Amino acid sequence: MKKQVSEWILFARVDLDSALKLMEEPHLSQNSVFHCQQTIEKAFKAIIEDNNSRIPRTHDLRRLLGIIETYGIVIEIEEDILDEINAVYTETRYPSYLGLIPDGIPGMKTVTQFYALANSIYHQITHLLSSG
């Protein structure tokens, strides 16, 4: 595995571990959600790097997934949850009174769903990279 790909995976793993640790404290749920998004973004960028493509400067998970799909790679994803994670990237970084988080701070049920998807995507991608 190329060094750059390994680094993307390492950083994705740190975000995944951070998300899990932050789930232990319900008042930190918005930070856990942020790290779930970052896990997916960095795992997607590892695939893009592995395919010798330029890494786009974007946090848009849908856009990154679209690039991956052009390589013929299929990742099992709950698309509605991916869209929710994609929408909260910026929203989790600013106070809800600004109108950025329509439902306020994410509850533990939402955080648990987001973590499960991030964990699934991370493991699917690490498996693809280790077998390819």
mmCIF file of the C-alpha atoms, coordinates in Angstrom:
data_MODEL
# 
_entry.id   MODEL 
# 
loop_
_atom_site.group_PDB 
_atom_site.id 
_atom_site.type_symbol 
_atom_site.label_atom_id 
_atom_site.label_alt_id 
_atom_site.label_comp_id 
_atom_site.label_asym_id 
_atom_site.label_entity_id 
_atom_site.label_seq_id 
_atom_site.pdbx_PDB_ins_code 
_atom_site.Cartn_x 
_atom_site.Cartn_y 
_atom_site.Cartn_z 
_atom_site.occupancy 
_atom_site.B_iso_or_equiv 
_atom_site.pdbx_formal_charge 
_atom_site.auth_seq_id 
_atom_site.auth_comp_id 
_atom_site.auth_asym_id 
_atom_site.auth_atom_id 
_atom_site.pdbx_PDB_model_num 
ATOM 1   C CA . MET A 1 1   ? 0.000   0.000  0.000   1.00 0.00 ? 1   MET A CA 1 
ATOM 2   C CA . LYS A 1 2   ? 1.308   3.432  -0.916  1.00 0.00 ? 2   LYS A CA 1 
ATOM 3   C CA . LYS A 1 3   ? 2.455   5.636  1.957   1.00 0.00 ? 3   LYS A CA 1 
ATOM 4   C CA . GLN A 1 4   ? -0.147  8.318  1.190   1.00 0.00 ? 4   GLN A CA 1 
ATOM 5   C CA . VAL A 1 5   ? -2.952  5.761  1.192   1.00 0.00 ? 5   VAL A CA 1 
ATOM 6   C CA . SER A 1 6   ? -1.746  4.380  4.529   1.00 0.00 ? 6   SER A CA 1 
ATOM 7   C CA . GLU A 1 7   ? -1.737  7.879  5.976   1.00 0.00 ? 7   GLU A CA 1 
ATOM 8   C CA . TRP A 1 8   ? -5.324  8.530  4.857   1.00 0.00 ? 8   TRP A CA 1 
ATOM 9   C CA . ILE A 1 9   ? -6.353  5.234  6.487   1.00 0.00 ? 9   ILE A CA 1 
ATOM 10  C CA . LEU A 1 10  ? -4.450  6.017  9.686   1.00 0.00 ? 10  LEU A CA 1 
ATOM 11  C CA . PHE A 1 11  ? -6.118  9.419  9.983   1.00 0.00 ? 11  PHE A CA 1 
ATOM 12  C CA . ALA A 1 12  ? -9.526  7.860  9.240   1.00 0.00 ? 12  ALA A CA 1 
ATOM 13  C CA . ARG A 1 13  ? -8.918  5.324  12.026  1.00 0.00 ? 13  ARG A CA 1 
ATOM 14  C CA . VAL A 1 14  ? -8.026  8.086  14.489  1.00 0.00 ? 14  VAL A CA 1 
ATOM 15  C CA . ASP A 1 15  ? -11.286 9.851  13.623  1.00 0.00 ? 15  ASP A CA 1 
ATOM 16  C CA . LEU A 1 16  ? -13.255 6.615  14.008  1.00 0.00 ? 16  LEU A CA 1 
ATOM 17  C CA . ASP A 1 17  ? -11.679 5.958  17.418  1.00 0.00 ? 17  ASP A CA 1 
ATOM 18  C CA . SER A 1 18  ? -12.325 9.577  18.430  1.00 0.00 ? 18  SER A CA 1 
ATOM 19  C CA . ALA A 1 19  ? -15.982 9.310  17.430  1.00 0.00 ? 19  ALA A CA 1 
ATOM 20  C CA . LEU A 1 20  ? -16.392 6.198  19.564  1.00 0.00 ? 20  LEU A CA 1 
ATOM 21  C CA . LYS A 1 21  ? -14.676 7.768  22.566  1.00 0.00 ? 21  LYS A CA 1 
ATOM 22  C CA . LEU A 1 22  ? -16.779 10.933 22.290  1.00 0.00 ? 22  LEU A CA 1 
ATOM 23  C CA . MET A 1 23  ? -19.960 8.826  22.252  1.00 0.00 ? 23  MET A CA 1 
ATOM 24  C CA . GLU A 1 24  ? -19.256 8.073  25.923  1.00 0.00 ? 24  GLU A CA 1 
ATOM 25  C CA . GLU A 1 25  ? -20.198 11.677 26.724  1.00 0.00 ? 25  GLU A CA 1 
ATOM 26  C CA . PRO A 1 26  ? -23.666 12.611 25.402  1.00 0.00 ? 26  PRO A CA 1 
ATOM 27  C CA . HIS A 1 27  ? -22.911 16.344 25.609  1.00 0.00 ? 27  HIS A CA 1 
ATOM 28  C CA . LEU A 1 28  ? -20.139 15.775 23.031  1.00 0.00 ? 28  LEU A CA 1 
ATOM 29  C CA . SER A 1 29  ? -22.410 14.135 20.458  1.00 0.00 ? 29  SER A CA 1 
ATOM 30  C CA . GLN A 1 30  ? -21.918 16.865 17.848  1.00 0.00 ? 30  GLN A CA 1 
ATOM 31  C CA . ASN A 1 31  ? -18.160 16.278 18.014  1.00 0.00 ? 31  ASN A CA 1 
ATOM 32  C CA . SER A 1 32  ? -18.679 12.538 17.601  1.00 0.00 ? 32  SER A CA 1 
ATOM 33  C CA . VAL A 1 33  ? -20.774 13.198 14.487  1.00 0.00 ? 33  VAL A CA 1 
ATOM 34  C CA . PHE A 1 34  ? -18.015 15.421 13.093  1.00 0.00 ? 34  PHE A CA 1 
ATOM 35  C CA . HIS A 1 35  ? -15.478 12.621 13.502  1.00 0.00 ? 35  HIS A CA 1 
ATOM 36  C CA . CYS A 1 36  ? -17.852 10.136 11.834  1.00 0.00 ? 36  CYS A CA 1 
ATOM 37  C CA . GLN A 1 37  ? -17.977 12.429 8.813   1.00 0.00 ? 37  GLN A CA 1 
ATOM 38  C CA . GLN A 1 38  ? -14.206 12.805 8.853   1.00 0.00 ? 38  GLN A CA 1 
ATOM 39  C CA . THR A 1 39  ? -13.730 9.023  9.019   1.00 0.00 ? 39  THR A CA 1 
ATOM 40  C CA . ILE A 1 40  ? -15.778 8.542  5.872   1.00 0.00 ? 40  ILE A CA 1 
ATOM 41  C CA . GLU A 1 41  ? -14.182 11.467 4.045   1.00 0.00 ? 41  GLU A CA 1 
ATOM 42  C CA . LYS A 1 42  ? -10.647 10.264 4.738   1.00 0.00 ? 42  LYS A CA 1 
ATOM 43  C CA . ALA A 1 43  ? -11.460 6.645  3.888   1.00 0.00 ? 43  ALA A CA 1 
ATOM 44  C CA . PHE A 1 44  ? -12.969 7.802  0.582   1.00 0.00 ? 44  PHE A CA 1 
ATOM 45  C CA . LYS A 1 45  ? -9.861  9.894  -0.105  1.00 0.00 ? 45  LYS A CA 1 
ATOM 46  C CA . ALA A 1 46  ? -7.680  6.834  0.561   1.00 0.00 ? 46  ALA A CA 1 
ATOM 47  C CA . ILE A 1 47  ? -9.485  5.025  -2.282  1.00 0.00 ? 47  ILE A CA 1 
ATOM 48  C CA . ILE A 1 48  ? -9.086  8.035  -4.567  1.00 0.00 ? 48  ILE A CA 1 
ATOM 49  C CA . GLU A 1 49  ? -5.362  8.225  -3.724  1.00 0.00 ? 49  GLU A CA 1 
ATOM 50  C CA . ASP A 1 50  ? -5.003  4.490  -4.311  1.00 0.00 ? 50  ASP A CA 1 
ATOM 51  C CA . ASN A 1 51  ? -6.407  5.009  -7.805  1.00 0.00 ? 51  ASN A CA 1 
ATOM 52  C CA . ASN A 1 52  ? -3.758  7.654  -8.521  1.00 0.00 ? 52  ASN A CA 1 
ATOM 53  C CA . SER A 1 53  ? -6.296  10.446 -8.797  1.00 0.00 ? 53  SER A CA 1 
ATOM 54  C CA . ARG A 1 54  ? -5.952  13.984 -7.550  1.00 0.00 ? 54  ARG A CA 1 
ATOM 55  C CA . ILE A 1 55  ? -7.620  14.381 -4.144  1.00 0.00 ? 55  ILE A CA 1 
ATOM 56  C CA . PRO A 1 56  ? -10.347 17.000 -4.508  1.00 0.00 ? 56  PRO A CA 1 
ATOM 57  C CA . ARG A 1 57  ? -10.524 19.768 -1.922  1.00 0.00 ? 57  ARG A CA 1 
ATOM 58  C CA . THR A 1 58  ? -14.015 18.981 -0.752  1.00 0.00 ? 58  THR A CA 1 
ATOM 59  C CA . HIS A 1 59  ? -15.777 17.608 2.293   1.00 0.00 ? 59  HIS A CA 1 
ATOM 60  C CA . ASP A 1 60  ? -18.794 16.535 0.208   1.00 0.00 ? 60  ASP A CA 1 
ATOM 61  C CA . LEU A 1 61  ? -19.192 12.796 0.787   1.00 0.00 ? 61  LEU A CA 1 
ATOM 62  C CA . ARG A 1 62  ? -21.550 12.431 -2.179  1.00 0.00 ? 62  ARG A CA 1 
ATOM 63  C CA . ARG A 1 63  ? -19.023 13.996 -4.523  1.00 0.00 ? 63  ARG A CA 1 
ATOM 64  C CA . LEU A 1 64  ? -16.239 11.756 -3.187  1.00 0.00 ? 64  LEU A CA 1 
ATOM 65  C CA . LEU A 1 65  ? -18.445 8.670  -3.490  1.00 0.00 ? 65  LEU A CA 1 
ATOM 66  C CA . GLY A 1 66  ? -19.240 9.622  -7.081  1.00 0.00 ? 66  GLY A CA 1 
ATOM 67  C CA . ILE A 1 67  ? -15.529 9.661  -7.893  1.00 0.00 ? 67  ILE A CA 1 
ATOM 68  C CA . ILE A 1 68  ? -15.053 6.242  -6.269  1.00 0.00 ? 68  ILE A CA 1 
ATOM 69  C CA . GLU A 1 69  ? -17.943 4.811  -8.267  1.00 0.00 ? 69  GLU A CA 1 
ATOM 70  C CA . THR A 1 70  ? -16.186 5.810  -11.505 1.00 0.00 ? 70  THR A CA 1 
ATOM 71  C CA . TYR A 1 71  ? -13.504 3.252  -10.583 1.00 0.00 ? 71  TYR A CA 1 
ATOM 72  C CA . GLY A 1 72  ? -16.146 0.522  -10.537 1.00 0.00 ? 72  GLY A CA 1 
ATOM 73  C CA . ILE A 1 73  ? -15.865 0.211  -6.759  1.00 0.00 ? 73  ILE A CA 1 
ATOM 74  C CA . VAL A 1 74  ? -19.067 -0.594 -4.901  1.00 0.00 ? 74  VAL A CA 1 
ATOM 75  C CA . ILE A 1 75  ? -19.379 0.233  -1.220  1.00 0.00 ? 75  ILE A CA 1 
ATOM 76  C CA . GLU A 1 76  ? -22.469 -0.823 0.715   1.00 0.00 ? 76  GLU A CA 1 
ATOM 77  C CA . ILE A 1 77  ? -23.922 2.387  2.102   1.00 0.00 ? 77  ILE A CA 1 
ATOM 78  C CA . GLU A 1 78  ? -27.172 3.403  3.748   1.00 0.00 ? 78  GLU A CA 1 
ATOM 79  C CA . GLU A 1 79  ? -27.616 6.405  1.494   1.00 0.00 ? 79  GLU A CA 1 
ATOM 80  C CA . ASP A 1 80  ? -30.121 8.270  3.665   1.00 0.00 ? 80  ASP A CA 1 
ATOM 81  C CA . ILE A 1 81  ? -27.732 8.161  6.626   1.00 0.00 ? 81  ILE A CA 1 
ATOM 82  C CA . LEU A 1 82  ? -24.806 9.179  4.393   1.00 0.00 ? 82  LEU A CA 1 
ATOM 83  C CA . ASP A 1 83  ? -26.831 12.204 3.273   1.00 0.00 ? 83  ASP A CA 1 
ATOM 84  C CA . GLU A 1 84  ? -27.533 13.130 6.905   1.00 0.00 ? 84  GLU A CA 1 
ATOM 85  C CA . ILE A 1 85  ? -23.844 12.854 7.805   1.00 0.00 ? 85  ILE A CA 1 
ATOM 86  C CA . ASN A 1 86  ? -22.956 14.904 4.744   1.00 0.00 ? 86  ASN A CA 1 
ATOM 87  C CA . ALA A 1 87  ? -25.401 17.623 5.795   1.00 0.00 ? 87  ALA A CA 1 
ATOM 88  C CA . VAL A 1 88  ? -24.066 17.974 9.326   1.00 0.00 ? 88  VAL A CA 1 
ATOM 89  C CA . TYR A 1 89  ? -20.389 18.498 8.484   1.00 0.00 ? 89  TYR A CA 1 
ATOM 90  C CA . THR A 1 90  ? -20.574 22.280 8.833   1.00 0.00 ? 90  THR A CA 1 
ATOM 91  C CA . GLU A 1 91  ? -23.636 22.243 11.026  1.00 0.00 ? 91  GLU A CA 1 
ATOM 92  C CA . THR A 1 92  ? -21.870 20.474 13.893  1.00 0.00 ? 92  THR A CA 1 
ATOM 93  C CA . ARG A 1 93  ? -19.181 23.135 13.996  1.00 0.00 ? 93  ARG A CA 1 
ATOM 94  C CA . TYR A 1 94  ? -21.425 26.114 14.770  1.00 0.00 ? 94  TYR A CA 1 
ATOM 95  C CA . PRO A 1 95  ? -24.137 26.943 17.349  1.00 0.00 ? 95  PRO A CA 1 
ATOM 96  C CA . SER A 1 96  ? -27.663 25.828 16.477  1.00 0.00 ? 96  SER A CA 1 
ATOM 97  C CA . TYR A 1 97  ? -29.086 29.326 17.010  1.00 0.00 ? 97  TYR A CA 1 
ATOM 98  C CA . LEU A 1 98  ? -27.468 30.214 13.693  1.00 0.00 ? 98  LEU A CA 1 
ATOM 99  C CA . GLY A 1 99  ? -30.037 27.921 12.083  1.00 0.00 ? 99  GLY A CA 1 
ATOM 100 C CA . LEU A 1 100 ? -27.443 25.468 10.809  1.00 0.00 ? 100 LEU A CA 1 
ATOM 101 C CA . ILE A 1 101 ? -28.657 22.448 12.785  1.00 0.00 ? 101 ILE A CA 1 
ATOM 102 C CA . PRO A 1 102 ? -32.390 22.134 12.208  1.00 0.00 ? 102 PRO A CA 1 
ATOM 103 C CA . ASP A 1 103 ? -32.898 19.600 15.010  1.00 0.00 ? 103 ASP A CA 1 
ATOM 104 C CA . GLY A 1 104 ? -30.307 20.947 17.441  1.00 0.00 ? 104 GLY A CA 1 
ATOM 105 C CA . ILE A 1 105 ? -27.522 18.803 18.848  1.00 0.00 ? 105 ILE A CA 1 
ATOM 106 C CA . PRO A 1 106 ? -27.743 15.229 17.535  1.00 0.00 ? 106 PRO A CA 1 
ATOM 107 C CA . GLY A 1 107 ? -29.106 12.654 19.976  1.00 0.00 ? 107 GLY A CA 1 
ATOM 108 C CA . MET A 1 108 ? -27.371 9.414  20.837  1.00 0.00 ? 108 MET A CA 1 
ATOM 109 C CA . LYS A 1 109 ? -29.613 7.398  18.495  1.00 0.00 ? 109 LYS A CA 1 
ATOM 110 C CA . THR A 1 110 ? -28.450 9.533  15.567  1.00 0.00 ? 110 THR A CA 1 
ATOM 111 C CA . VAL A 1 111 ? -24.831 9.415  16.683  1.00 0.00 ? 111 VAL A CA 1 
ATOM 112 C CA . THR A 1 112 ? -25.005 5.626  16.998  1.00 0.00 ? 112 THR A CA 1 
ATOM 113 C CA . GLN A 1 113 ? -26.387 5.323  13.438  1.00 0.00 ? 113 GLN A CA 1 
ATOM 114 C CA . PHE A 1 114 ? -23.693 7.634  12.092  1.00 0.00 ? 114 PHE A CA 1 
ATOM 115 C CA . TYR A 1 115 ? -20.965 5.729  13.897  1.00 0.00 ? 115 TYR A CA 1 
ATOM 116 C CA . ALA A 1 116 ? -22.244 2.398  12.581  1.00 0.00 ? 116 ALA A CA 1 
ATOM 117 C CA . LEU A 1 117 ? -22.116 3.689  9.001   1.00 0.00 ? 117 LEU A CA 1 
ATOM 118 C CA . ALA A 1 118 ? -18.659 5.255  9.441   1.00 0.00 ? 118 ALA A CA 1 
ATOM 119 C CA . ASN A 1 119 ? -17.381 2.013  10.966  1.00 0.00 ? 119 ASN A CA 1 
ATOM 120 C CA . SER A 1 120 ? -18.862 -0.060 8.121   1.00 0.00 ? 120 SER A CA 1 
ATOM 121 C CA . ILE A 1 121 ? -17.418 2.168  5.401   1.00 0.00 ? 121 ILE A CA 1 
ATOM 122 C CA . TYR A 1 122 ? -14.011 2.269  7.099   1.00 0.00 ? 122 TYR A CA 1 
ATOM 123 C CA . HIS A 1 123 ? -13.839 -1.525 7.300   1.00 0.00 ? 123 HIS A CA 1 
ATOM 124 C CA . GLN A 1 124 ? -15.097 -2.055 3.747   1.00 0.00 ? 124 GLN A CA 1 
ATOM 125 C CA . ILE A 1 125 ? -12.450 0.304  2.410   1.00 0.00 ? 125 ILE A CA 1 
ATOM 126 C CA . THR A 1 126 ? -9.598  -1.118 4.465   1.00 0.00 ? 126 THR A CA 1 
ATOM 127 C CA . HIS A 1 127 ? -10.607 -4.573 3.220   1.00 0.00 ? 127 HIS A CA 1 
ATOM 128 C CA . LEU A 1 128 ? -10.664 -3.379 -0.402  1.00 0.00 ? 128 LEU A CA 1 
ATOM 129 C CA . LEU A 1 129 ? -7.254  -1.761 -0.016  1.00 0.00 ? 129 LEU A CA 1 
ATOM 130 C CA . SER A 1 130 ? -5.674  -4.775 1.658   1.00 0.00 ? 130 SER A CA 1 
ATOM 131 C CA . SER A 1 131 ? -7.033  -7.222 -0.930  1.00 0.00 ? 131 SER A CA 1 
ATOM 132 C CA . GLY A 1 132 ? -6.309  -5.098 -3.980  1.00 0.00 ? 132 GLY A CA 1 
# 
